[in-house]
Amino acid sequence: MFNNLLCMINRHRPTRNKVRHRGNTYTSVCRYCHHEIERRRAKVWVRRKDLP
């Protein structure tokens, strides 16, 4: 329940084995809501905005 609340306020947790380095950023999939996310800084993951 707490994890779903984090997703609602745009604080996600990555699926560790799906983290990819893409040039100057890291991307992954949220392990709880399954949306594409990117790392803003250490331990801060947010939903990607550049997706259609």
N, C-alpha and C positions, 0 to 999 in steps of 0.2 A: 504494500500500500504506500509506504513512504517513497519508494522508487517511482511510482506513477505520479506522485505529487511533484517530484523533481522534474519529470518530463513536462508536466503542465507549466512549470515556470522556466522552461528552456534550459535545464541543467541535466544533461544526459550522461550515461555511462556507456563506454564503448564495449563492443564485443572484442576482446583483446586479440583473438587470432584473426580478426578481419581488419586490423589497423593497417593502413597503407600510407606511405610517404609520397606525396604528390608535389614535387618541386619544393615549395616553401611552406607547405602545410601538411597536416596529418588528417586523414579521413577514416571513418569507420561507420558501423551501423550500431544504433543504440540497442543495448541488450534487452531493454524492457519494452520500448515502443516500436522498434525496428525501423526508425527513420534514418536517413543519411545524416551524419553529424560530422563536424570538424572541430579540431582542437584550436582554441583561441590562445591559451597559454597553459602552462603545466597544470594538469588536473581540472581544466575548465573546458568542457565540451558543449557545443551548442548545435542546434539544427542548421543544416546548410540552407542558404537562401538562394543560391544560384540555380537551383533545380526547377524545372517547369511545374 
